[in-house]
Amino acid sequence: MLKDKIERTTAQKRFIFEYLKGVKTHPTAETVYNEIKKKLPTISQGTVYRVLNKLKNKGEVQTIETKDNIHFDGDTSDHAHFICESCGHVYDVYEECSKCGILKN
């Protein structure tokens, strides 16, 4: 009989998830790695990439693709993103239509 795989929440996953939930900057994987390494000096870049992919695949974070990189967003609420074509900075957009209440993208 196959046992269901139970995924445990590791310290690495918890730190990465909490970091993404606490920032509004839409960091890249490299930025996440550099910030998490300050708190968990032994974490590897590969671990950060694997955790980010797992969080994305489970719908716990979202990704925003720009022309140069992939950015991560811990805010999974219904909102759009504006990407500056000059500098590549990603901004959240929370604007609803005043007539119907639907989020504008």
Biopython code that builds the backbone (N, CA, C, O; Angstrom):
import numpy as np
from Bio.PDB.StructureBuilder import StructureBuilder

atoms = [
    (1, "MET", "N", (0.836, -1.171, 0.000)),
    (1, "MET", "CA", (0.000, 0.000, 0.000)),
    (1, "MET", "C", (0.889, 1.246, 0.000)),
    (1, "MET", "O", (1.862, 1.326, 0.750)),
    (2, "LEU", "N", (0.544, 2.207, -0.844)),
    (2, "LEU", "CA", (1.300, 3.451, -0.907)),
    (2, "LEU", "C", (0.771, 4.424, 0.124)),
    (2, "LEU", "O", (-0.433, 4.658, 0.228)),
    (3, "LYS", "N", (1.674, 4.974, 0.867)),
    (3, "LYS", "CA", (1.279, 5.992, 1.837)),
    (3, "LYS", "C", (1.262, 7.343, 1.153)),
    (3, "LYS", "O", (2.095, 7.625, 0.291)),
    (4, "ASP", "N", (0.304, 8.180, 1.544)),
    (4, "ASP", "CA", (0.265, 9.534, 1.008)),
    (4, "ASP", "C", (1.500, 10.282, 1.467)),
    (4, "ASP", "O", (1.918, 10.186, 2.621)),
    (5, "LYS", "N", (2.059, 11.011, 0.559)),
    (5, "LYS", "CA", (3.246, 11.793, 0.894)),
    (5, "LYS", "C", (2.802, 13.016, 1.682)),
    (5, "LYS", "O", (2.006, 13.824, 1.202)),
    (6, "ILE", "N", (3.316, 13.140, 2.877)),
    (6, "ILE", "CA", (2.999, 14.281, 3.720)),
    (6, "ILE", "C", (4.174, 15.245, 3.648)),
    (6, "ILE", "O", (5.306, 14.902, 3.986)),
    (7, "GLU", "N", (3.877, 16.453, 3.202)),
    (7, "GLU", "CA", (4.938, 17.440, 3.087)),
    (7, "GLU", "C", (5.040, 18.218, 4.389)),
    (7, "GLU", "O", (4.062, 18.800, 4.859)),
    (8, "ARG", "N", (6.214, 18.220, 4.954)),
    (8, "ARG", "CA", (6.397, 18.974, 6.187)),
    (8, "ARG", "C", (6.812, 20.388, 5.852)),
    (8, "ARG", "O", (7.393, 20.666, 4.803)),
    (9, "THR", "N", (6.498, 21.260, 6.767)),
    (9, "THR", "CA", (6.910, 22.636, 6.598)),
    (9, "THR", "C", (8.276, 22.792, 7.237)),
    (9, "THR", "O", (8.419, 22.718, 8.458)),
    (10, "THR", "N", (9.264, 23.006, 6.410)),
    (10, "THR", "CA", (10.628, 23.164, 6.900)),
    (10, "THR", "C", (10.854, 24.616, 7.309)),
    (10, "THR", "O", (10.081, 25.505, 6.951)),
    (11, "ALA", "N", (11.913, 24.837, 8.053)),
    (11, "ALA", "CA", (12.271, 26.205, 8.444)),
    (11, "ALA", "C", (12.543, 27.047, 7.202)),
    (11, "ALA", "O", (12.184, 28.224, 7.143)),
    (12, "GLN", "N", (13.183, 26.427, 6.207)),
    (12, "GLN", "CA", (13.484, 27.154, 4.980)),
    (12, "GLN", "C", (12.203, 27.621, 4.296)),
    (12, "GLN", "O", (12.096, 28.780, 3.893)),
    (13, "LYS", "N", (11.228, 26.716, 4.165)),
    (13, "LYS", "CA", (9.968, 27.070, 3.514)),
    (13, "LYS", "C", (9.240, 28.156, 4.300)),
    (13, "LYS", "O", (8.696, 29.094, 3.717)),
    (14, "ARG", "N", (9.234, 28.025, 5.604)),
    (14, "ARG", "CA", (8.553, 29.008, 6.452)),
    (14, "ARG", "C", (9.192, 30.389, 6.302)),
    (14, "ARG", "O", (8.479, 31.382, 6.159)),
    (15, "PHE", "N", (10.514, 30.465, 6.332)),
    (15, "PHE", "CA", (11.212, 31.754, 6.185)),
    (15, "PHE", "C", (10.933, 32.373, 4.812)),
    (15, "PHE", "O", (10.675, 33.573, 4.713)),
    (16, "ILE", "N", (10.983, 31.565, 3.764)),
    (16, "ILE", "CA", (10.750, 32.072, 2.414)),
    (16, "ILE", "C", (9.314, 32.552, 2.265)),
    (16, "ILE", "O", (9.073, 33.634, 1.730)),
    (17, "PHE", "N", (8.363, 31.759, 2.733)),
    (17, "PHE", "CA", (6.952, 32.122, 2.630)),
    (17, "PHE", "C", (6.656, 33.402, 3.417)),
    (17, "PHE", "O", (5.977, 34.298, 2.917)),
    (18, "GLU", "N", (7.162, 33.483, 4.638)),
    (18, "GLU", "CA", (6.939, 34.674, 5.462)),
    (18, "GLU", "C", (7.613, 35.905, 4.857)),
    (18, "GLU", "O", (7.073, 37.009, 4.931)),
    (19, "TYR", "N", (8.778, 35.718, 4.264)),
    (19, "TYR", "CA", (9.445, 36.835, 3.600)),
    (19, "TYR", "C", (8.578, 37.363, 2.458)),
    (19, "TYR", "O", (8.357, 38.570, 2.351)),
    (20, "LEU", "N", (8.089, 36.467, 1.608)),
    (20, "LEU", "CA", (7.267, 36.892, 0.470)),
    (20, "LEU", "C", (5.958, 37.537, 0.911)),
    (20, "LEU", "O", (5.476, 38.468, 0.267)),
    (21, "LYS", "N", (5.390, 37.053, 1.990)),
    (21, "LYS", "CA", (4.148, 37.645, 2.503)),
    (21, "LYS", "C", (4.401, 39.027, 3.100)),
    (21, "LYS", "O", (3.482, 39.842, 3.184)),
    (22, "GLY", "N", (5.633, 39.298, 3.514)),
    (22, "GLY", "CA", (5.947, 40.542, 4.210)),
    (22, "GLY", "C", (6.509, 41.653, 3.351)),
    (22, "GLY", "O", (6.739, 42.756, 3.846)),
    (23, "VAL", "N", (6.734, 41.389, 2.073)),
    (23, "VAL", "CA", (7.293, 42.429, 1.197)),
    (23, "VAL", "C", (6.310, 42.758, 0.082)),
    (23, "VAL", "O", (5.474, 41.934, -0.292)),
    (24, "LYS", "N", (6.422, 43.955, -0.436)),
    (24, "LYS", "CA", (5.574, 44.398, -1.551)),
    (24, "LYS", "C", (6.412, 44.652, -2.801)),
    (24, "LYS", "O", (5.948, 45.300, -3.739)),
    (25, "THR", "N", (7.634, 44.149, -2.818)),
    (25, "THR", "CA", (8.591, 44.493, -3.860)),
    (25, "THR", "C", (8.667, 43.510, -5.025)),
    (25, "THR", "O", (9.370, 43.789, -5.996)),
    (26, "HIS", "N", (7.983, 42.383, -4.972)),
    (26, "HIS", "CA", (8.013, 41.392, -6.041)),
    (26, "HIS", "C", (9.441, 40.955, -6.361)),
    (26, "HIS", "O", (9.925, 41.165, -7.473)),
    (27, "PRO", "N", (10.115, 40.345, -5.382)),
    (27, "PRO", "CA", (11.526, 39.984, -5.569)),
    (27, "PRO", "C", (11.722, 38.847, -6.566)),
    (27, "PRO", "O", (10.822, 38.049, -6.824)),
    (28, "THR", "N", (12.917, 38.806, -7.106)),
    (28, "THR", "CA", (13.334, 37.678, -7.945)),
    (28, "THR", "C", (13.813, 36.567, -7.007)),
    (28, "THR", "O", (13.968, 36.781, -5.805)),
    (29, "ALA", "N", (14.044, 35.387, -7.568)),
    (29, "ALA", "CA", (14.553, 34.274, -6.763)),
    (29, "ALA", "C", (15.911, 34.626, -6.159)),
    (29, "ALA", "O", (16.199, 34.256, -5.020)),
    (30, "GLU", "N", (16.739, 35.333, -6.909)),
    (30, "GLU", "CA", (18.055, 35.726, -6.406)),
    (30, "GLU", "C", (17.927, 36.662, -5.203)),
    (30, "GLU", "O", (18.665, 36.532, -4.227)),
    (31, "THR", "N", (16.990, 37.600, -5.280)),
    (31, "THR", "CA", (16.765, 38.511, -4.158)),
    (31, "THR", "C", (16.260, 37.743, -2.944)),
    (31, "THR", "O", (16.708, 37.981, -1.822)),
    (32, "VAL", "N", (15.331, 36.826, -3.168)),
    (32, "VAL", "CA", (14.820, 36.000, -2.055)),
    (32, "VAL", "C", (15.981, 35.246, -1.418)),
    (32, "VAL", "O", (16.112, 35.227, -0.194)),
    (33, "TYR", "N", (16.813, 34.631, -2.231)),
    (33, "TYR", "CA", (17.966, 33.884, -1.718)),
    (33, "TYR", "C", (18.871, 34.783, -0.877)),
    (33, "TYR", "O", (19.260, 34.406, 0.228)),
    (34, "ASN", "N", (19.207, 35.962, -1.387)),
    (34, "ASN", "CA", (20.108, 36.868, -0.661)),
    (34, "ASN", "C", (19.504, 37.325, 0.667)),
    (34, "ASN", "O", (20.224, 37.470, 1.654)),
    (35, "GLU", "N", (18.207, 37.551, 0.699)),
    (35, "GLU", "CA", (17.560, 37.990, 1.937)),
    (35, "GLU", "C", (17.425, 36.850, 2.942)),
    (35, "GLU", "O", (17.661, 37.048, 4.134)),
    (36, "ILE", "N", (17.053, 35.681, 2.484)),
    (36, "ILE", "CA", (16.884, 34.533, 3.384)),
    (36, "ILE", "C", (18.232, 34.082, 3.930)),
    (36, "ILE", "O", (18.322, 33.642, 5.076)),
    (37, "LYS", "N", (19.276, 34.186, 3.123)),
    (37, "LYS", "CA", (20.626, 33.786, 3.555)),
    (37, "LYS", "C", (21.091, 34.591, 4.764)),
    (37, "LYS", "O", (21.906, 34.110, 5.552)),
    (38, "LYS", "N", (20.581, 35.812, 4.917)),
    (38, "LYS", "CA", (20.938, 36.624, 6.082)),
    (38, "LYS", "C", (20.429, 35.998, 7.380)),
    (38, "LYS", "O", (21.052, 36.146, 8.431)),
    (39, "LYS", "N", (19.300, 35.301, 7.303)),
    (39, "LYS", "CA", (18.714, 34.665, 8.485)),
    (39, "LYS", "C", (19.076, 33.192, 8.587)),
    (39, "LYS", "O", (19.204, 32.646, 9.683)),
    (40, "LEU", "N", (19.239, 32.557, 7.437)),
    (40, "LEU", "CA", (19.613, 31.139, 7.390)),
    (40, "LEU", "C", (20.876, 31.008, 6.537)),
    (40, "LEU", "O", (20.790, 30.672, 5.356)),
    (41, "PRO", "N", (22.045, 31.270, 7.123)),
    (41, "PRO", "CA", (23.289, 31.311, 6.342)),
    (41, "PRO", "C", (23.646, 30.012, 5.615)),
    (41, "PRO", "O", (24.417, 30.036, 4.656)),
    (42, "THR", "N", (23.099, 28.888, 6.058)),
    (42, "THR", "CA", (23.463, 27.616, 5.427)),
    (42, "THR", "C", (22.531, 27.224, 4.282)),
    (42, "THR", "O", (22.738, 26.186, 3.654)),
    (43, "ILE", "N", (21.521, 28.025, 4.002)),
    (43, "ILE", "CA", (20.572, 27.677, 2.940)),
    (43, "ILE", "C", (21.260, 27.782, 1.575)),
    (43, "ILE", "O", (22.059, 28.687, 1.335)),
    (44, "SER", "N", (20.935, 26.847, 0.697)),
    (44, "SER", "CA", (21.537, 26.871, -0.641)),
    (44, "SER", "C", (20.593, 27.563, -1.623)),
    (44, "SER", "O", (19.387, 27.660, -1.394)),
    (45, "GLN", "N", (21.169, 28.031, -2.704)),
    (45, "GLN", "CA", (20.376, 28.672, -3.742)),
    (45, "GLN", "C", (19.387, 27.672, -4.343)),
    (45, "GLN", "O", (18.254, 28.030, -4.662)),
    (46, "GLY", "N", (19.815, 26.434, -4.494)),
    (46, "GLY", "CA", (18.944, 25.384, -5.029)),
    (46, "GLY", "C", (17.721, 25.152, -4.166)),
    (46, "GLY", "O", (16.622, 24.944, -4.680)),
    (47, "THR", "N", (17.910, 25.187, -2.843)),
    (47, "THR", "CA", (16.789, 25.022, -1.923)),
    (47, "THR", "C", (15.780, 26.152, -2.104)),
    (47, "THR", "O", (14.573, 25.913, -2.129)),
    (48, "VAL", "N", (16.273, 27.377, -2.229)),
    (48, "VAL", "CA", (15.376, 28.518, -2.410)),
    (48, "VAL", "C", (14.582, 28.345, -3.701)),
    (48, "VAL", "O", (13.370, 28.559, -3.703)),
    (49, "TYR", "N", (15.226, 27.968, -4.784)),
    (49, "TYR", "CA", (14.542, 27.784, -6.063)),
    (49, "TYR", "C", (13.495, 26.669, -5.967)),
    (49, "TYR", "O", (12.384, 26.818, -6.475)),
    (50, "ARG", "N", (13.846, 25.558, -5.318)),
    (50, "ARG", "CA", (12.890, 24.445, -5.173)),
    (50, "ARG", "C", (11.679, 24.868, -4.356)),
    (50, "ARG", "O", (10.544, 24.569, -4.726)),
    (51, "VAL", "N", (11.916, 25.569, -3.237)),
    (51, "VAL", "CA", (10.807, 26.015, -2.388)),
    (51, "VAL", "C", (9.929, 26.998, -3.143)),
    (51, "VAL", "O", (8.703, 26.901, -3.075)),
    (52, "LEU", "N", (10.521, 27.937, -3.855)),
    (52, "LEU", "CA", (9.735, 28.903, -4.625)),
    (52, "LEU", "C", (8.867, 28.192, -5.662)),
    (52, "LEU", "O", (7.703, 28.550, -5.842)),
    (53, "ASN", "N", (9.417, 27.197, -6.340)),
    (53, "ASN", "CA", (8.635, 26.447, -7.330)),
    (53, "ASN", "C", (7.495, 25.675, -6.679)),
    (53, "ASN", "O", (6.392, 25.619, -7.222)),
    (54, "LYS", "N", (7.755, 25.079, -5.517)),
    (54, "LYS", "CA", (6.689, 24.365, -4.804)),
    (54, "LYS", "C", (5.585, 25.324, -4.366)),
    (54, "LYS", "O", (4.401, 25.020, -4.511)),
    (55, "LEU", "N", (5.972, 26.476, -3.833)),
    (55, "LEU", "CA", (4.976, 27.464, -3.414)),
    (55, "LEU", "C", (4.156, 27.940, -4.609)),
    (55, "LEU", "O", (2.943, 28.115, -4.497)),
    (56, "LYS", "N", (4.803, 28.148, -5.740)),
    (56, "LYS", "CA", (4.105, 28.574, -6.962)),
    (56, "LYS", "C", (3.151, 27.488, -7.437)),
    (56, "LYS", "O", (1.997, 27.773, -7.757)),
    (57, "ASN", "N", (3.622, 26.246, -7.485)),
    (57, "ASN", "CA", (2.793, 25.144, -7.970)),
    (57, "ASN", "C", (1.588, 24.876, -7.078)),
    (57, "ASN", "O", (0.555, 24.400, -7.549)),
    (58, "LYS", "N", (1.718, 25.178, -5.802)),
    (58, "LYS", "CA", (0.603, 24.985, -4.866)),
    (58, "LYS", "C", (-0.323, 26.202, -4.813)),
    (58, "LYS", "O", (-1.336, 26.182, -4.113)),
    (59, "GLY", "N", (0.018, 27.251, -5.542)),
    (59, "GLY", "CA", (-0.808, 28.451, -5.560)),
    (59, "GLY", "C", (-0.651, 29.321, -4.323)),
    (59, "GLY", "O", (-1.492, 30.179, -4.054)),
    (60, "GLU", "N", (0.420, 29.105, -3.571)),
    (60, "GLU", "CA", (0.648, 29.883, -2.352)),
    (60, "GLU", "C", (1.342, 31.207, -2.637)),
    (60, "GLU", "O", (1.284, 32.128, -1.822)),
    (61, "VAL", "N", (1.992, 31.307, -3.778)),
    (61, "VAL", "CA", (2.572, 32.562, -4.266)),
    (61, "VAL", "C", (2.308, 32.600, -5.759)),
    (61, "VAL", "O", (2.017, 31.574, -6.373)),
    (62, "GLN", "N", (2.411, 33.775, -6.334)),
    (62, "GLN", "CA", (2.265, 33.876, -7.781)),
    (62, "GLN", "C", (3.538, 34.430, -8.391)),
    (62, "GLN", "O", (4.368, 35.033, -7.710)),
    (63, "THR", "N", (3.671, 34.211, -9.685)),
    (63, "THR", "CA", (4.847, 34.715, -10.385)),
    (63, "THR", "C", (4.421, 35.747, -11.418)),
    (63, "THR", "O", (3.327, 35.682, -11.979)),
    (64, "ILE", "N", (5.309, 36.691, -11.650)),
    (64, "ILE", "CA", (5.114, 37.714, -12.659)),
    (64, "ILE", "C", (6.345, 37.668, -13.557)),
    (64, "ILE", "O", (7.469, 37.859, -13.092)),
    (65, "GLU", "N", (6.131, 37.415, -14.832)),
    (65, "GLU", "CA", (7.245, 37.344, -15.771)),
    (65, "GLU", "C", (7.440, 38.687, -16.447)),
    (65, "GLU", "O", (6.514, 39.253, -17.029)),
    (66, "THR", "N", (8.669, 39.188, -16.358)),
    (66, "THR", "CA", (9.035, 40.397, -17.073)),
    (66, "THR", "C", (9.965, 39.980, -18.207)),
    (66, "THR", "O", (10.277, 38.798, -18.353)),
    (67, "LYS", "N", (10.404, 40.933, -19.001)),
    (67, "LYS", "CA", (11.267, 40.565, -20.125)),
    (67, "LYS", "C", (12.618, 40.029, -19.665)),
    (67, "LYS", "O", (13.283, 39.315, -20.416)),
    (68, "ASP", "N", (13.036, 40.362, -18.438)),
    (68, "ASP", "CA", (14.352, 39.952, -17.957)),
    (68, "ASP", "C", (14.354, 38.919, -16.839)),
    (68, "ASP", "O", (15.381, 38.289, -16.587)),
    (69, "ASN", "N", (13.217, 38.732, -16.164)),
    (69, "ASN", "CA", (13.244, 37.895, -14.978)),
    (69, "ASN", "C", (11.862, 37.408, -14.587)),
    (69, "ASN", "O", (10.855, 37.797, -15.179)),
    (70, "ILE", "N", (11.836, 36.551, -13.581)),
    (70, "ILE", "CA", (10.588, 36.113, -12.964)),
    (70, "ILE", "C", (10.578, 36.679, -11.552)),
    (70, "ILE", "O", (11.553, 36.546, -10.812)),
    (71, "HIS", "N", (9.483, 37.303, -11.192)),
    (71, "HIS", "CA", (9.318, 37.903, -9.874)),
    (71, "HIS", "C", (8.263, 37.121, -9.108)),
    (71, "HIS", "O", (7.363, 36.530, -9.704)),
    (72, "PHE", "N", (8.378, 37.120, -7.785)),
    (72, "PHE", "CA", (7.456, 36.376, -6.941)),
    (72, "PHE", "C", (6.628, 37.334, -6.111)),
    (72, "PHE", "O", (7.119, 38.360, -5.640)),
    (73, "ASP", "N", (5.344, 36.976, -5.936)),
    (73, "ASP", "CA", (4.408, 37.801, -5.189)),
    (73, "ASP", "C", (3.707, 36.927, -4.157)),
    (73, "ASP", "O", (3.033, 35.958, -4.506)),
    (74, "GLY", "N", (3.870, 37.274, -2.890)),
    (74, "GLY", "CA", (3.217, 36.538, -1.814)),
    (74, "GLY", "C", (1.761, 36.912, -1.638)),
    (74, "GLY", "O", (1.039, 36.259, -0.884)),
    (75, "ASP", "N", (1.317, 37.958, -2.325)),
    (75, "ASP", "CA", (-0.073, 38.401, -2.248)),
    (75, "ASP", "C", (-0.857, 37.695, -3.347)),
    (75, "ASP", "O", (-0.739, 38.043, -4.522)),
    (76, "THR", "N", (-1.652, 36.706, -2.967)),
    (76, "THR", "CA", (-2.417, 35.942, -3.949)),
    (76, "THR", "C", (-3.838, 36.456, -4.107)),
    (76, "THR", "O", (-4.668, 35.810, -4.747)),
    (77, "SER", "N", (-4.126, 37.626, -3.522)),
    (77, "SER", "CA", (-5.463, 38.199, -3.690)),
    (77, "SER", "C", (-5.656, 38.615, -5.150)),
    (77, "SER", "O", (-4.700, 38.688, -5.922)),
    (78, "ASP", "N", (-6.901, 38.882, -5.507)),
    (78, "ASP", "CA", (-7.233, 39.246, -6.879)),
    (78, "ASP", "C", (-6.737, 40.660, -7.165)),
    (78, "ASP", "O", (-7.340, 41.641, -6.729)),
    (79, "HIS", "N", (-5.644, 40.750, -7.894)),
    (79, "HIS", "CA", (-5.111, 42.044, -8.290)),
    (79, "HIS", "C", (-4.265, 41.880, -9.548)),
    (79, "HIS", "O", (-3.855, 40.777, -9.909)),
    (80, "ALA", "N", (-4.018, 43.001, -10.197)),
    (80, "ALA", "CA", (-3.227, 43.013, -11.419)),
    (80, "ALA", "C", (-1.842, 43.572, -11.122)),
    (80, "ALA", "O", (-1.563, 44.036, -10.017)),
    (81, "HIS", "N", (-0.988, 43.516, -12.127)),
    (81, "HIS", "CA", (0.362, 44.052, -11.999)),
    (81, "HIS", "C", (0.671, 44.985, -13.164)),
    (81, "HIS", "O", (0.276, 44.741, -14.304)),
    (82, "PHE", "N", (1.379, 46.046, -12.849)),
    (82, "PHE", "CA", (1.892, 46.963, -13.850)),
    (82, "PHE", "C", (3.397, 46.767, -13.876)),
    (82, "PHE", "O", (4.047, 46.796, -12.831)),
    (83, "ILE", "N", (3.954, 46.568, -15.053)),
    (83, "ILE", "CA", (5.395, 46.377, -15.212)),
    (83, "ILE", "C", (5.939, 47.550, -16.011)),
    (83, "ILE", "O", (5.541, 47.768, -17.155)),
    (84, "CYS", "N", (6.848, 48.302, -15.406)),
    (84, "CYS", "CA", (7.455, 49.442, -16.081)),
    (84, "CYS", "C", (8.350, 48.920, -17.216)),
    (84, "CYS", "O", (9.236, 48.096, -16.992)),
    (85, "GLU", "N", (8.103, 49.410, -18.424)),
    (85, "GLU", "CA", (8.892, 48.968, -19.569)),
    (85, "GLU", "C", (10.324, 49.505, -19.543)),
    (85, "GLU", "O", (11.208, 48.935, -20.181)),
    (86, "SER", "N", (10.557, 50.589, -18.816)),
    (86, "SER", "CA", (11.906, 51.159, -18.754)),
    (86, "SER", "C", (12.802, 50.429, -17.767)),
    (86, "SER", "O", (13.910, 50.018, -18.113)),
    (87, "CYS", "N", (12.320, 50.265, -16.529)),
    (87, "CYS", "CA", (13.181, 49.695, -15.488)),
    (87, "CYS", "C", (12.796, 48.274, -15.079)),
    (87, "CYS", "O", (13.564, 47.609, -14.385)),
    (88, "GLY", "N", (11.629, 47.799, -15.494)),
    (88, "GLY", "CA", (11.210, 46.442, -15.159)),
    (88, "GLY", "C", (10.586, 46.290, -13.787)),
    (88, "GLY", "O", (10.258, 45.174, -13.384)),
    (89, "HIS", "N", (10.411, 47.397, -13.048)),
    (89, "HIS", "CA", (9.818, 47.321, -11.714)),
    (89, "HIS", "C", (8.361, 46.872, -11.821)),
    (89, "HIS", "O", (7.646, 47.259, -12.745)),
    (90, "VAL", "N", (7.934, 46.051, -10.860)),
    (90, "VAL", "CA", (6.578, 45.511, -10.855)),
    (90, "VAL", "C", (5.785, 46.189, -9.738)),
    (90, "VAL", "O", (6.247, 46.283, -8.601)),
    (91, "TYR", "N", (4.588, 46.657, -10.082)),
    (91, "TYR", "CA", (3.715, 47.322, -9.119)),
    (91, "TYR", "C", (2.384, 46.577, -9.039)),
    (91, "TYR", "O", (1.890, 46.061, -10.042)),
    (92, "ASP", "N", (1.815, 46.526, -7.845)),
    (92, "ASP", "CA", (0.470, 45.984, -7.673)),
    (92, "ASP", "C", (-0.547, 47.022, -8.115)),
    (92, "ASP", "O", (-0.340, 48.223, -7.937)),
    (93, "VAL", "N", (-1.649, 46.551, -8.694)),
    (93, "VAL", "CA", (-2.738, 47.439, -9.093)),
    (93, "VAL", "C", (-4.015, 46.891, -8.470)),
    (93, "VAL", "O", (-4.452, 45.782, -8.779)),
    (94, "TYR", "N", (-4.604, 47.692, -7.585)),
    (94, "TYR", "CA", (-5.844, 47.315, -6.925)),
    (94, "TYR", "C", (-6.908, 48.348, -7.266)),
    (94, "TYR", "O", (-7.261, 49.178, -6.428)),
    (95, "GLU", "N", (-7.405, 48.303, -8.455)),
    (95, "GLU", "CA", (-8.409, 49.283, -8.837)),
    (95, "GLU", "C", (-9.637, 48.558, -9.362)),
    (95, "GLU", "O", (-9.549, 47.739, -10.276)),
    (96, "GLU", "N", (-10.769, 48.867, -8.777)),
    (96, "GLU", "CA", (-12.011, 48.277, -9.232)),
    (96, "GLU", "C", (-12.770, 49.279, -10.085)),
    (96, "GLU", "O", (-12.656, 50.491, -9.903)),
    (97, "CYS", "N", (-13.536, 48.753, -11.008)),
    (97, "CYS", "CA", (-14.399, 49.589, -11.822)),
    (97, "CYS", "C", (-15.479, 50.187, -10.919)),
    (97, "CYS", "O", (-16.150, 49.462, -10.185)),
    (98, "SER", "N", (-15.643, 51.495, -10.975)),
    (98, "SER", "CA", (-16.618, 52.156, -10.094)),
    (98, "SER", "C", (-18.055, 51.800, -10.453)),
    (98, "SER", "O", (-18.952, 51.976, -9.628)),
    (99, "LYS", "N", (-18.294, 51.306, -11.660)),
    (99, "LYS", "CA", (-19.658, 50.958, -12.072)),
    (99, "LYS", "C", (-20.036, 49.517, -11.731)),
    (99, "LYS", "O", (-21.169, 49.255, -11.326)),
    (100, "CYS", "N", (-19.100, 48.583, -11.889)),
    (100, "CYS", "CA", (-19.464, 47.183, -11.694)),
    (100, "CYS", "C", (-18.683, 46.473, -10.595)),
    (100, "CYS", "O", (-19.052, 45.366, -10.202)),
    (101, "GLY", "N", (-17.614, 47.083, -10.091)),
    (101, "GLY", "CA", (-16.851, 46.458, -9.013)),
    (101, "GLY", "C", (-15.860, 45.414, -9.455)),
    (101, "GLY", "O", (-15.289, 44.714, -8.619)),
    (102, "ILE", "N", (-15.641, 45.289, -10.748)),
    (102, "ILE", "CA", (-14.694, 44.292, -11.255)),
    (102, "ILE", "C", (-13.302, 44.896, -11.313)),
    (102, "ILE", "O", (-13.126, 46.048, -11.708)),
    (103, "LEU", "N", (-12.314, 44.101, -10.912)),
    (103, "LEU", "CA", (-10.924, 44.549, -10.920)),
    (103, "LEU", "C", (-10.471, 44.788, -12.345)),
    (103, "LEU", "O", (-10.660, 43.948, -13.225)),
    (104, "LYS", "N", (-9.865, 45.953, -12.560)),
    (104, "LYS", "CA", (-9.316, 46.270, -13.874)),
    (104, "LYS", "C", (-7.930, 45.673, -14.002)),
    (104, "LYS", "O", (-7.119, 45.784, -13.083)),
    (105, "ASN", "N", (-7.651, 45.051, -15.114)),
    (105, "ASN", "CA", (-6.318, 44.499, -15.378)),
    (105, "ASN", "C", (-5.579, 45.349, -16.358)),
    (105, "ASN", "O", (-4.438, 45.043, -16.704)),
]
sb = StructureBuilder()
sb.init_structure("model")
sb.init_model(0)
sb.init_chain("A")
sb.init_seg("    ")
for serial, (resi, resn, name, xyz) in enumerate(atoms, 1):
    if name == "N":
        sb.init_residue(resn, " ", resi, " ")
    sb.init_atom(name, np.array(xyz, "f"), 0.0, 1.0, " ", f" {name:<3s}", serial, name[0])
structure = sb.get_structure()
